[in-house]
């Protein structure tokens, strides 16, 4: 701000101006008196001026002091103002510092929050990764366990198949062996004479009608082995005759294998069956003669219904003949088995049946004591000189003189009067000549 000149400075300036004026006047040639007067006046003026100057000086001193005081006051004011400004500046600075500190604190909190959030997200991500890893590990473990279970199941199934195949192979081998033994036994029995009463083996068990047994094996279409009360027996189906497959003299006949397969399908090894008997329960080869039921299926009749067997009578057993004959008629009407067109082989047994099938109404199923069946109407009595089969006296085992040749339909062997087993052979089938018996499919006895 501009500073005003003090009073003392103004007095000094005025004195200087007066002195300068007197000098100017002297230099211009003025009268000395005048000059003296002037000098006197000047002196007076100077004295006055000095007085004035003194007074002015005093005033200036006072003014100076006043000015100094004013300056001091102004200085104090300036100091106060500066102090206020300093205080204000300090407050502003402090406020700014606080604001900056608060800002920094906010930034720090935000940074801390961001770090906390980042840690939480990282933790969450890590947890998710762990869960994913655990889920993947669990999935792999389950897949591995499932694969192991599947492999174990496959291995178990393979073992079961192998065991079943082995069992089937063993059963087949045992069945084959049993069949071979049965054929050998049949052949040996056919070749050997019937045992005399004295040398006969102990009586076989007396079985009860309707008892149960377990199938062991199938020999052919009408013979099988059954375990009855713990005893394995050869069982011949009553009133049915099927083509041969294992007969020592007949060989394999037409539909023989098919009949064996059919019987196996009806009564498999291990299957329980029910047996019912007639008057004569065993034949000369000690085979049990029975009707066999597999559940509700009458096996004897079912073989005839398939066209794989013919109804026959082996006296005195006629109990199941009617049912077998009716089933055989069904097969004939339906063209099944031996009645099928385009068969490709000559059906039926090559030998004449044990007895030609009589009309079924001639026989009734026996009660507690069945009546003796009449001779079949279709079996003609032997005529003199005839060559066809005839029936002899089965009680005395004698054939008529016109038909002296005895033929055994079980063994397929015919016997002449001079043969060793002639007297023991049943007279059910009698032929006039050996040629007639051979033509019927029988072979000659060796002894």
Beta strands, then each sheet from edge to edge (+ up, - down):
strand 1: 211-218
strand 2: 223-228
strand 3: 231-237
strand 4: 240-242
strand 5: 272-276
strand 6: 288-294
strand 7: 297-298
strand 8: 309-311
strand 9: 405-408
strand 10: 413-415
strand 11: 430-431
strand 12: 443-444
sheet 1: 7+ 6- 3- 2+ 1- 5+
sheet 2: 4+ 8-
sheet 3: 11+ 9- 10+ 12+
end
